[in-house]
Amino acid sequence: MTESAVRRVALAGGIGTVIEYYDYALFGYASTIIAPLFFPNEDPVAALLSTLAVFALSYVIRPVGGIVFGWVGDRLGRRQALLITILGVGVATTLVGVLPTYASIGLLAPILLFLVRLAQGFFAGGELGGAATVISENAPAGKRTRYGAYVPMGTNGGYALASAAIGMVGALLGDGDLNSWGWRIPFLITLPLTIFCYFVRRTIPDIDKEVEHSGSHTFPLFSAFRTYPGALLKGLGLGIAVQGGAFIGSTFIAIYLVADLGYPKRAVFWVTAGVTLVAVLLMPLTGRLADRIGVLPVAFTGIIGYAALTYPALILMNLHNLALATLAYILIIVNMSFLQVASFTLTPRLFPDAVRYTGTALVTNMAVVIAGGTAPFIGTLLISLTGDLRSPYYFVAATCFIGLVTLVFLRRDRAVLDIKQ
């Protein structure tokens, strides 16, 4: 491909992940509003935990979506899979904005919320890994990481867009209107965004690999488990570090600042948008840095940054000064620009062409289930059980340890050399 064609592919891949993570971030940010509407309870912590449980459980089906759309992508074509997933994610997200609440239909309300979240998780299961796969396959040697940066730029752009959307609605409406019906507006905005992203993807150059499928690759999932178990374990270990840090930084902290520390809700939405945007703007630079010095040093920087800076950042946030809390937030979230850019480029290269979409989608989604979707729930639960507002750090430390061990094993992996070839 020409350089301009590669940029179009990278943009089309990254722009779809905006929708996926716009929804996940929006649901997380709005959880303190949604909780009493769908899970009325005299104990606000119990209602919030119920909402975050739905947030976490919707991730359980993501590996199923990854398997289904991995098969579609590896056997029928990358483009087919990515067009279906963007439509599915967008429609499911929009439906959250029209669901009736518990006051209207009783117990059916949380059931419908859960089903819509399951649908969103199913389609999202083929989105992130597919985008990373397509960009990795089409980017030229020596520039794979700078183009691979479009994937985390899209995911974190979704976070920033979600916090800005709900922050803007909150600024235009009073708390009463925001809590009763205004929260629906950001979800409904997903529909025109989805239509736009769908047509962007339809216009990209041919991205379908001509893969030689032997009989052993008729079912890519079985082939991945049978032939590439080491690649699956390495991808999963790296993914746990990525998703644990990302969801603590991008989703949990916004909830934490409002629900646990009492910072003003509207201010936190704008702070979250701003600090996430900082990480997004750093990603093209860290992508170029990784192309120059290698993905492993950049990945090590991100993991060590999470492990070293999260605890003091939580201490700063507990000082109840919004400026210091913002600085602390930046200390946590900039690590995404190092770790995610490296990992989303490296993970697809762990697998050969015939099972790349399946392998990448599977490990990415398993990592999201284990350490991503559970992060806000575990963080809130740790505080509830221990009474220690800094206890979420223990979750971050555990995921960082797993990531560091994985990077040690990746030092001699052929996939690391493959990125530059």
Beta strands, then each sheet from edge to edge (+ up, - down):
end
